[in-house]
Amino acid sequence: MRELTAVILGVALIIAAATAAIVVSDAVTEVKALERSVTVKGLSEREYLADTVIWPIQFTSASNDLAAIYQEIEASKAKIVAFLLLQGIAAEEISTSAPNIVDKSAQRYGGDASAPFRYTATQTITVYSEKVEAVREVMSSLSELGKQGIVLNTDDYNAQPEYLFTRLNEIKPEMIEEATLKAREVAQKFAEDSDSELGKIKRASQGQFSISPRDRHNPHLKTIRVVSTIDYYLSD
């Protein structure tokens, strides 16, 4: 009797173990199926006109008389401001820095006793405006100031205009949506090619927005782009 009971118990344990193994196997298979995924990227890229321009107008004067050079720099400043106002630039969009006076005879290093002028003065007038196209038109007529005897430092790095795009928050939602849709299109095509069904999003990450000039000849045109990286589940 005891032997029969032991046999029955052993058989029951074997059946239970086999059943558990089958259940575990099915669960593992299901988990592995859920773990099948594809990683795709979606790009959204657009071009916009900059909405703000910072335009530094740098000019110089030279003289052997300190008082005279201050007078010259003030006269040049007045001419430039009058020119800008005449061209439609608002007074509140114009700011002026203090002049930088260099006395070559007082320089400890690199002094040049043969320099034709002892003093040189540099000053910058800055236009800060949201009327980008209008300001660019004024830039093209800057030669008029040269005709008035004003020496402009147009080739100086510090005299180059800067263009800004400040409306990024306005366009972010649309661009993120576009990048996400493009990523899903790629994932859907991959699923079809692999005879799979595209499932839910497993993981998603949004790249940083980048703003750069369209090219070096058109810094006022900005290329804005963002890349979204998304993992999708796949199933048979």
C-alpha atoms as an extended CHARMM CRD file, in Angstrom:
* protein
*
       236  EXT
         1         1  MET       CA              0.0000000000        0.0000000000        0.0000000000  PROA      1               0.0000000000
         2         2  ARG       CA              2.7820000000        2.3610000000        0.9130000000  PROA      2               0.0000000000
         3         3  GLU       CA              4.6040000000        1.4760000000       -2.2790000000  PROA      3               0.0000000000
         4         4  LEU       CA              1.4920000000        2.2920000000       -4.3790000000  PROA      4               0.0000000000
         5         5  THR       CA              1.0800000000        5.6170000000       -2.6200000000  PROA      5               0.0000000000
         6         6  ALA       CA              4.7210000000        6.4830000000       -3.2770000000  PROA      6               0.0000000000
         7         7  VAL       CA              4.3420000000        5.6290000000       -6.9730000000  PROA      7               0.0000000000
         8         8  ILE       CA              1.2060000000        7.7460000000       -7.3160000000  PROA      8               0.0000000000
         9         9  LEU       CA              2.9320000000       10.6400000000       -5.5500000000  PROA      9               0.0000000000
        10        10  GLY       CA              5.9690000000       10.3380000000       -7.8000000000  PROA      10              0.0000000000
        11        11  VAL       CA              3.8470000000       10.3020000000      -10.9430000000  PROA      11              0.0000000000
        12        12  ALA       CA              1.9490000000       13.3690000000       -9.7140000000  PROA      12              0.0000000000
        13        13  LEU       CA              5.1980000000       15.2130000000       -9.0940000000  PROA      13              0.0000000000
        14        14  ILE       CA              6.4650000000       14.3490000000      -12.5640000000  PROA      14              0.0000000000
        15        15  ILE       CA              3.2300000000       15.5790000000      -14.1760000000  PROA      15              0.0000000000
        16        16  ALA       CA              3.3200000000       18.7860000000      -12.1140000000  PROA      16              0.0000000000
        17        17  ALA       CA              6.9300000000       19.4340000000      -13.0640000000  PROA      17              0.0000000000
        18        18  ALA       CA              6.1950000000       18.8290000000      -16.7410000000  PROA      18              0.0000000000
        19        19  THR       CA              3.1820000000       21.1350000000      -16.6160000000  PROA      19              0.0000000000
        20        20  ALA       CA              5.2230000000       23.8580000000      -14.9280000000  PROA      20              0.0000000000
        21        21  ALA       CA              7.9520000000       23.4690000000      -17.5420000000  PROA      21              0.0000000000
        22        22  ILE       CA              5.4200000000       23.9100000000      -20.3340000000  PROA      22              0.0000000000
        23        23  VAL       CA              3.9520000000       27.0200000000      -18.6690000000  PROA      23              0.0000000000
        24        24  VAL       CA              7.4070000000       28.4800000000      -18.1230000000  PROA      24              0.0000000000
        25        25  SER       CA              8.3600000000       27.6930000000      -21.7140000000  PROA      25              0.0000000000
        26        26  ASP       CA              5.2560000000       29.4530000000      -23.0250000000  PROA      26              0.0000000000
        27        27  ALA       CA              5.9590000000       32.4520000000      -20.8120000000  PROA      27              0.0000000000
        28        28  VAL       CA              9.5580000000       32.6670000000      -22.0030000000  PROA      28              0.0000000000
        29        29  THR       CA              8.4120000000       32.4170000000      -25.6060000000  PROA      29              0.0000000000
        30        30  GLU       CA              5.9240000000       35.2060000000      -25.0270000000  PROA      30              0.0000000000
        31        31  VAL       CA              8.5130000000       37.4090000000      -23.3360000000  PROA      31              0.0000000000
        32        32  LYS       CA             10.9680000000       36.8470000000      -26.1790000000  PROA      32              0.0000000000
        33        33  ALA       CA              8.2880000000       37.7710000000      -28.6530000000  PROA      33              0.0000000000
        34        34  LEU       CA              7.6450000000       40.9830000000      -26.7840000000  PROA      34              0.0000000000
        35        35  GLU       CA             11.3690000000       41.7220000000      -26.7590000000  PROA      35              0.0000000000
        36        36  ARG       CA             11.5380000000       41.7910000000      -30.5540000000  PROA      36              0.0000000000
        37        37  SER       CA             11.9200000000       45.4060000000      -31.5390000000  PROA      37              0.0000000000
        38        38  VAL       CA             13.2900000000       47.7730000000      -34.1490000000  PROA      38              0.0000000000
        39        39  THR       CA             15.0670000000       51.0960000000      -33.6180000000  PROA      39              0.0000000000
        40        40  VAL       CA             14.3640000000       53.8450000000      -36.1380000000  PROA      40              0.0000000000
        41        41  LYS       CA             15.1180000000       57.5400000000      -36.5370000000  PROA      41              0.0000000000
        42        42  GLY       CA             12.8930000000       60.2830000000      -37.8760000000  PROA      42              0.0000000000
        43        43  LEU       CA             14.1880000000       63.6240000000      -39.1290000000  PROA      43              0.0000000000
        44        44  SER       CA             12.3710000000       66.9330000000      -39.2630000000  PROA      44              0.0000000000
        45        45  GLU       CA             14.2180000000       69.7360000000      -41.0410000000  PROA      45              0.0000000000
        46        46  ARG       CA             12.9250000000       73.1690000000      -41.9550000000  PROA      46              0.0000000000
        47        47  GLU       CA             14.2430000000       76.5020000000      -43.1780000000  PROA      47              0.0000000000
        48        48  TYR       CA             13.2630000000       79.8230000000      -41.6500000000  PROA      48              0.0000000000
        49        49  LEU       CA             14.2910000000       83.4320000000      -42.0010000000  PROA      49              0.0000000000
        50        50  ALA       CA             16.0630000000       84.7420000000      -38.8990000000  PROA      50              0.0000000000
        51        51  ASP       CA             13.7930000000       86.9960000000      -36.8510000000  PROA      51              0.0000000000
        52        52  THR       CA             16.4610000000       89.1780000000      -35.2270000000  PROA      52              0.0000000000
        53        53  VAL       CA             19.5870000000       90.8480000000      -36.5580000000  PROA      53              0.0000000000
        54        54  ILE       CA             22.4860000000       92.3390000000      -34.6000000000  PROA      54              0.0000000000
        55        55  TRP       CA             24.4960000000       94.5820000000      -36.9120000000  PROA      55              0.0000000000
        56        56  PRO       CA             27.6590000000       96.2150000000      -35.5660000000  PROA      56              0.0000000000
        57        57  ILE       CA             28.9220000000       99.1380000000      -37.6660000000  PROA      57              0.0000000000
        58        58  GLN       CA             32.5490000000       99.6940000000      -36.7710000000  PROA      58              0.0000000000
        59        59  PHE       CA             34.4600000000      102.7670000000      -37.9630000000  PROA      59              0.0000000000
        60        60  THR       CA             37.8640000000      104.3120000000      -37.3200000000  PROA      60              0.0000000000
        61        61  SER       CA             39.6300000000      107.6810000000      -37.3280000000  PROA      61              0.0000000000
        62        62  ALA       CA             43.2900000000      108.6050000000      -37.0760000000  PROA      62              0.0000000000
        63        63  SER       CA             45.0590000000      111.8340000000      -36.1020000000  PROA      63              0.0000000000
        64        64  ASN       CA             48.0970000000      113.2860000000      -34.3690000000  PROA      64              0.0000000000
        65        65  ASP       CA             45.8610000000      115.5330000000      -32.3010000000  PROA      65              0.0000000000
        66        66  LEU       CA             43.8870000000      113.9020000000      -29.4790000000  PROA      66              0.0000000000
        67        67  ALA       CA             41.2040000000      116.5840000000      -29.3720000000  PROA      67              0.0000000000
        68        68  ALA       CA             40.8240000000      116.4270000000      -33.1300000000  PROA      68              0.0000000000
        69        69  ILE       CA             40.3480000000      112.6730000000      -33.1830000000  PROA      69              0.0000000000
        70        70  TYR       CA             37.5360000000      112.9250000000      -30.6270000000  PROA      70              0.0000000000
        71        71  GLN       CA             35.8640000000      115.5130000000      -32.8300000000  PROA      71              0.0000000000
        72        72  GLU       CA             36.2640000000      113.3040000000      -35.8890000000  PROA      72              0.0000000000
        73        73  ILE       CA             34.8210000000      110.2660000000      -34.1790000000  PROA      73              0.0000000000
        74        74  GLU       CA             31.8470000000      112.2500000000      -32.9030000000  PROA      74              0.0000000000
        75        75  ALA       CA             31.2200000000      113.6850000000      -36.3680000000  PROA      75              0.0000000000
        76        76  SER       CA             31.3620000000      110.2040000000      -37.9310000000  PROA      76              0.0000000000
        77        77  LYS       CA             28.9980000000      108.8390000000      -35.2970000000  PROA      77              0.0000000000
        78        78  ALA       CA             26.4830000000      111.6070000000      -35.9740000000  PROA      78              0.0000000000
        79        79  LYS       CA             26.6190000000      110.9300000000      -39.7300000000  PROA      79              0.0000000000
        80        80  ILE       CA             26.0760000000      107.1950000000      -39.2740000000  PROA      80              0.0000000000
        81        81  VAL       CA             23.1450000000      107.6300000000      -36.8870000000  PROA      81              0.0000000000
        82        82  ALA       CA             21.5500000000      110.1920000000      -39.2150000000  PROA      82              0.0000000000
        83        83  PHE       CA             22.0090000000      107.7810000000      -42.1250000000  PROA      83              0.0000000000
        84        84  LEU       CA             20.3650000000      104.9170000000      -40.2370000000  PROA      84              0.0000000000
        85        85  LEU       CA             17.4140000000      107.0360000000      -39.1570000000  PROA      85              0.0000000000
        86        86  LEU       CA             16.9520000000      108.2520000000      -42.7280000000  PROA      86              0.0000000000
        87        87  GLN       CA             16.8840000000      104.6220000000      -43.8880000000  PROA      87              0.0000000000
        88        88  GLY       CA             14.0300000000      103.8080000000      -41.5250000000  PROA      88              0.0000000000
        89        89  ILE       CA             15.9450000000      102.3230000000      -38.5950000000  PROA      89              0.0000000000
        90        90  ALA       CA             14.2230000000      103.3310000000      -35.3440000000  PROA      90              0.0000000000
        91        91  ALA       CA             16.2000000000      105.3030000000      -32.7630000000  PROA      91              0.0000000000
        92        92  GLU       CA             15.5510000000      102.6640000000      -30.0940000000  PROA      92              0.0000000000
        93        93  GLU       CA             17.1660000000      100.0560000000      -32.3560000000  PROA      93              0.0000000000
        94        94  ILE       CA             20.4720000000      101.9580000000      -32.3850000000  PROA      94              0.0000000000
        95        95  SER       CA             23.0610000000      101.8560000000      -29.6100000000  PROA      95              0.0000000000
        96        96  THR       CA             26.5750000000      103.3120000000      -29.4200000000  PROA      96              0.0000000000
        97        97  SER       CA             29.6400000000      102.0620000000      -27.5760000000  PROA      97              0.0000000000
        98        98  ALA       CA             32.3890000000      104.2370000000      -26.1440000000  PROA      98              0.0000000000
        99        99  PRO       CA             35.2940000000      104.9110000000      -28.5440000000  PROA      99              0.0000000000
       100       100  ASN       CA             38.5330000000      102.9880000000      -28.1180000000  PROA      100             0.0000000000
       101       101  ILE       CA             41.5390000000      105.3330000000      -28.4440000000  PROA      101             0.0000000000
       102       102  VAL       CA             45.0150000000      103.9200000000      -29.0300000000  PROA      102             0.0000000000
       103       103  ASP       CA             48.1300000000      106.0550000000      -28.4960000000  PROA      103             0.0000000000
       104       104  LYS       CA             50.8620000000      104.3290000000      -30.4760000000  PROA      104             0.0000000000
       105       105  SER       CA             53.6130000000      106.2870000000      -28.7770000000  PROA      105             0.0000000000
       106       106  ALA       CA             52.4530000000      104.9900000000      -25.3810000000  PROA      106             0.0000000000
       107       107  GLN       CA             52.4640000000      101.3320000000      -26.3480000000  PROA      107             0.0000000000
       108       108  ARG       CA             55.1050000000       99.4070000000      -24.4830000000  PROA      108             0.0000000000
       109       109  TYR       CA             55.4920000000       96.7530000000      -27.1370000000  PROA      109             0.0000000000
       110       110  GLY       CA             55.1360000000       97.0010000000      -30.8700000000  PROA      110             0.0000000000
       111       111  GLY       CA             55.3830000000      100.7910000000      -30.9450000000  PROA      111             0.0000000000
       112       112  ASP       CA             56.0350000000      102.2690000000      -34.3590000000  PROA      112             0.0000000000
       113       113  ALA       CA             57.7710000000      105.6560000000      -34.2700000000  PROA      113             0.0000000000
       114       114  SER       CA             57.2960000000      105.9810000000      -38.0340000000  PROA      114             0.0000000000
       115       115  ALA       CA             53.5030000000      105.6190000000      -37.9110000000  PROA      115             0.0000000000
       116       116  PRO       CA             51.8750000000      108.5370000000      -39.7640000000  PROA      116             0.0000000000
       117       117  PHE       CA             49.3270000000      109.0920000000      -36.9800000000  PROA      117             0.0000000000
       118       118  ARG       CA             49.8830000000      108.8740000000      -33.2640000000  PROA      118             0.0000000000
       119       119  TYR       CA             46.2450000000      108.2740000000      -32.3170000000  PROA      119             0.0000000000
       120       120  THR       CA             43.7120000000      105.8670000000      -33.7620000000  PROA      120             0.0000000000
       121       121  ALA       CA             40.1080000000      105.6380000000      -32.6140000000  PROA      121             0.0000000000
       122       122  THR       CA             37.6050000000      102.8300000000      -33.1550000000  PROA      122             0.0000000000
       123       123  GLN       CA             33.9250000000      102.9950000000      -32.3090000000  PROA      123             0.0000000000
       124       124  THR       CA             30.9620000000      100.7080000000      -32.8930000000  PROA      124             0.0000000000
       125       125  ILE       CA             27.3350000000      101.5830000000      -33.4990000000  PROA      125             0.0000000000
       126       126  THR       CA             25.0420000000       98.5590000000      -33.1720000000  PROA      126             0.0000000000
       127       127  VAL       CA             21.6530000000       98.0150000000      -34.7750000000  PROA      127             0.0000000000
       128       128  TYR       CA             19.4660000000       95.4750000000      -32.9400000000  PROA      128             0.0000000000
       129       129  SER       CA             16.2600000000       94.8970000000      -34.8670000000  PROA      129             0.0000000000
       130       130  GLU       CA             13.5800000000       92.3530000000      -35.6840000000  PROA      130             0.0000000000
       131       131  LYS       CA             13.1750000000       93.8450000000      -39.1750000000  PROA      131             0.0000000000
       132       132  VAL       CA             15.7520000000       91.5690000000      -40.7280000000  PROA      132             0.0000000000
       133       133  GLU       CA             14.9940000000       92.1460000000      -44.4090000000  PROA      133             0.0000000000
       134       134  ALA       CA             14.7660000000       95.9260000000      -43.9760000000  PROA      134             0.0000000000
       135       135  VAL       CA             18.1080000000       96.0500000000      -42.1730000000  PROA      135             0.0000000000
       136       136  ARG       CA             19.7370000000       93.9170000000      -44.8670000000  PROA      136             0.0000000000
       137       137  GLU       CA             18.6260000000       96.4370000000      -47.4740000000  PROA      137             0.0000000000
       138       138  VAL       CA             20.3270000000       99.1930000000      -45.4600000000  PROA      138             0.0000000000
       139       139  MET       CA             23.5110000000       97.1160000000      -45.3320000000  PROA      139             0.0000000000
       140       140  SER       CA             23.6620000000       97.0740000000      -49.1170000000  PROA      140             0.0000000000
       141       141  SER       CA             23.7200000000      100.8940000000      -49.2200000000  PROA      141             0.0000000000
       142       142  LEU       CA             26.4370000000      101.3110000000      -46.6040000000  PROA      142             0.0000000000
       143       143  SER       CA             28.8550000000      102.5680000000      -49.2520000000  PROA      143             0.0000000000
       144       144  GLU       CA             27.0810000000      105.9190000000      -48.9940000000  PROA      144             0.0000000000
       145       145  LEU       CA             28.8750000000      106.4290000000      -45.6850000000  PROA      145             0.0000000000
       146       146  GLY       CA             32.2060000000      105.7940000000      -47.3460000000  PROA      146             0.0000000000
       147       147  LYS       CA             31.4620000000      108.6120000000      -49.7540000000  PROA      147             0.0000000000
       148       148  GLN       CA             31.1710000000      110.8890000000      -46.7230000000  PROA      148             0.0000000000
       149       149  GLY       CA             34.7280000000      110.0870000000      -45.6690000000  PROA      149             0.0000000000
       150       150  ILE       CA             33.9020000000      107.5180000000      -42.9840000000  PROA      150             0.0000000000
       151       151  VAL       CA             36.3180000000      104.5760000000      -42.7530000000  PROA      151             0.0000000000
       152       152  LEU       CA             34.3170000000      101.4110000000      -42.0690000000  PROA      152             0.0000000000
       153       153  ASN       CA             35.8740000000       98.1710000000      -40.7850000000  PROA      153             0.0000000000
       154       154  THR       CA             33.6020000000       95.8580000000      -42.7450000000  PROA      154             0.0000000000
       155       155  ASP       CA             36.1590000000       93.0160000000      -42.8560000000  PROA      155             0.0000000000
       156       156  ASP       CA             36.7060000000       92.9140000000      -39.1100000000  PROA      156             0.0000000000
       157       157  TYR       CA             35.3180000000       89.7780000000      -37.4160000000  PROA      157             0.0000000000
       158       158  ASN       CA             33.6880000000       91.8970000000      -34.6940000000  PROA      158             0.0000000000
       159       159  ALA       CA             31.8850000000       93.9120000000      -37.3520000000  PROA      159             0.0000000000
       160       160  GLN       CA             30.0560000000       90.9590000000      -38.9040000000  PROA      160             0.0000000000
       161       161  PRO       CA             26.2460000000       90.9040000000      -38.5210000000  PROA      161             0.0000000000
       162       162  GLU       CA             24.7000000000       88.1860000000      -36.3800000000  PROA      162             0.0000000000
       163       163  TYR       CA             21.3270000000       86.6130000000      -37.1380000000  PROA      163             0.0000000000
       164       164  LEU       CA             19.1680000000       84.9420000000      -34.5200000000  PROA      164             0.0000000000
       165       165  PHE       CA             16.1060000000       82.7060000000      -34.6170000000  PROA      165             0.0000000000
       166       166  THR       CA             14.1830000000       83.0830000000      -31.3580000000  PROA      166             0.0000000000
       167       167  ARG       CA             10.8710000000       81.3500000000      -32.1610000000  PROA      167             0.0000000000
       168       168  LEU       CA             12.0210000000       77.7930000000      -31.5790000000  PROA      168             0.0000000000
       169       169  ASN       CA              9.3820000000       77.0580000000      -28.9280000000  PROA      169             0.0000000000
       170       170  GLU       CA              6.6600000000       77.9560000000      -31.4390000000  PROA      170             0.0000000000
       171       171  ILE       CA              7.7230000000       75.3630000000      -33.9920000000  PROA      171             0.0000000000
       172       172  LYS       CA              8.9170000000       72.5870000000      -31.6600000000  PROA      172             0.0000000000
       173       173  PRO       CA              5.5770000000       70.6880000000      -31.3700000000  PROA      173             0.0000000000
       174       174  GLU       CA              5.0650000000       70.4770000000      -35.1470000000  PROA      174             0.0000000000
       175       175  MET       CA              8.6330000000       69.3990000000      -35.8180000000  PROA      175             0.0000000000
       176       176  ILE       CA              8.5840000000       66.7340000000      -33.0990000000  PROA      176             0.0000000000
       177       177  GLU       CA              5.3200000000       65.3890000000      -34.5120000000  PROA      177             0.0000000000
       178       178  GLU       CA              6.7980000000       65.3100000000      -38.0080000000  PROA      178             0.0000000000
       179       179  ALA       CA              9.9500000000       63.5160000000      -36.8330000000  PROA      179             0.0000000000
       180       180  THR       CA              7.8390000000       60.9490000000      -34.9530000000  PROA      180             0.0000000000
       181       181  LEU       CA              5.6140000000       60.2690000000      -37.9650000000  PROA      181             0.0000000000
       182       182  LYS       CA              8.6260000000       59.7810000000      -40.2270000000  PROA      182             0.0000000000
       183       183  ALA       CA             10.1730000000       57.3850000000      -37.7210000000  PROA      183             0.0000000000
       184       184  ARG       CA              6.9390000000       55.3550000000      -37.6540000000  PROA      184             0.0000000000
       185       185  GLU       CA              6.8770000000       55.2170000000      -41.4630000000  PROA      185             0.0000000000
       186       186  VAL       CA             10.3590000000       53.7030000000      -41.4520000000  PROA      186             0.0000000000
       187       187  ALA       CA              9.4120000000       51.2370000000      -38.7150000000  PROA      187             0.0000000000
       188       188  GLN       CA              6.2340000000       50.2480000000      -40.5540000000  PROA      188             0.0000000000
       189       189  LYS       CA              8.1940000000       49.5550000000      -43.7430000000  PROA      189             0.0000000000
       190       190  PHE       CA             10.6880000000       47.4350000000      -41.7850000000  PROA      190             0.0000000000
       191       191  ALA       CA              7.8690000000       45.4580000000      -40.1670000000  PROA      191             0.0000000000
       192       192  GLU       CA              6.2460000000       44.7830000000      -43.5450000000  PROA      192             0.0000000000
       193       193  ASP       CA              9.5330000000       43.6810000000      -45.0820000000  PROA      193             0.0000000000
       194       194  SER       CA             10.1690000000       41.2880000000      -42.1780000000  PROA      194             0.0000000000
       195       195  ASP       CA              6.5980000000       39.8830000000      -42.1590000000  PROA      195             0.0000000000
       196       196  SER       CA              5.9770000000       41.3340000000      -38.7220000000  PROA      196             0.0000000000
       197       197  GLU       CA              3.3720000000       43.5050000000      -37.0870000000  PROA      197             0.0000000000
       198       198  LEU       CA              4.4020000000       46.8830000000      -35.7150000000  PROA      198             0.0000000000
       199       199  GLY       CA              3.5630000000       47.1840000000      -32.0480000000  PROA      199             0.0000000000
       200       200  LYS       CA              3.6490000000       49.9140000000      -29.4360000000  PROA      200             0.0000000000
       201       201  ILE       CA              6.5500000000       52.2080000000      -28.6670000000  PROA      201             0.0000000000
       202       202  LYS       CA              9.0800000000       50.5450000000      -26.3920000000  PROA      202             0.0000000000
       203       203  ARG       CA             11.3180000000       53.5600000000      -25.8940000000  PROA      203             0.0000000000
       204       204  ALA       CA             11.6080000000       57.0350000000      -27.4240000000  PROA      204             0.0000000000
       205       205  SER       CA             14.1720000000       59.7820000000      -27.2110000000  PROA      205             0.0000000000
       206       206  GLN       CA             14.1620000000       63.2170000000      -28.7680000000  PROA      206             0.0000000000
       207       207  GLY       CA             17.4240000000       64.6750000000      -29.9940000000  PROA      207             0.0000000000
       208       208  GLN       CA             18.4130000000       68.2740000000      -29.4410000000  PROA      208             0.0000000000
       209       209  PHE       CA             17.2500000000       70.9350000000      -31.8620000000  PROA      209             0.0000000000
       210       210  SER       CA             20.0240000000       72.4680000000      -33.9380000000  PROA      210             0.0000000000
       211       211  ILE       CA             19.9570000000       75.8880000000      -35.5940000000  PROA      211             0.0000000000
       212       212  SER       CA             22.5800000000       76.6890000000      -38.2060000000  PROA      212             0.0000000000
       213       213  PRO       CA             22.9920000000       78.9890000000      -41.2180000000  PROA      213             0.0000000000
       214       214  ARG       CA             21.7410000000       77.4500000000      -44.4270000000  PROA      214             0.0000000000
       215       215  ASP       CA             25.1490000000       78.2540000000      -45.9380000000  PROA      215             0.0000000000
       216       216  ARG       CA             27.9850000000       80.6870000000      -45.3050000000  PROA      216             0.0000000000
       217       217  HSD       CA             26.6870000000       83.1050000000      -47.9320000000  PROA      217             0.0000000000
       218       218  ASN       CA             23.2000000000       83.3480000000      -46.3980000000  PROA      218             0.0000000000
       219       219  PRO       CA             23.5730000000       83.4650000000      -42.6030000000  PROA      219             0.0000000000
       220       220  HSD       CA             20.1430000000       85.1160000000      -42.3190000000  PROA      220             0.0000000000
       221       221  LEU       CA             18.5130000000       81.8660000000      -43.4770000000  PROA      221             0.0000000000
       222       222  LYS       CA             18.4290000000       79.2580000000      -40.7370000000  PROA      222             0.0000000000
       223       223  THR       CA             18.2020000000       75.4810000000      -41.0740000000  PROA      223             0.0000000000
       224       224  ILE       CA             16.4870000000       73.9320000000      -38.0590000000  PROA      224             0.0000000000
       225       225  ARG       CA             16.5180000000       70.1890000000      -37.5110000000  PROA      225             0.0000000000
       226       226  VAL       CA             15.6920000000       67.5650000000      -34.9140000000  PROA      226             0.0000000000
       227       227  VAL       CA             16.0300000000       63.7680000000      -34.9250000000  PROA      227             0.0000000000
       228       228  SER       CA             13.7660000000       61.4860000000      -32.8860000000  PROA      228             0.0000000000
       229       229  THR       CA             14.9520000000       57.9500000000      -32.0470000000  PROA      229             0.0000000000
       230       230  ILE       CA             12.1690000000       55.4330000000      -31.3240000000  PROA      230             0.0000000000
       231       231  ASP       CA             12.1200000000       51.7270000000      -30.4730000000  PROA      231             0.0000000000
       232       232  TYR       CA              8.9970000000       49.8300000000      -31.6030000000  PROA      232             0.0000000000
       233       233  TYR       CA              7.9300000000       46.3510000000      -30.5460000000  PROA      233             0.0000000000
       234       234  LEU       CA              7.5180000000       43.7630000000      -33.3100000000  PROA      234             0.0000000000
       235       235  SER       CA              5.2820000000       40.7150000000      -33.3160000000  PROA      235             0.0000000000
       236       236  ASP       CA              4.4880000000       37.9190000000      -35.7490000000  PROA      236             0.0000000000
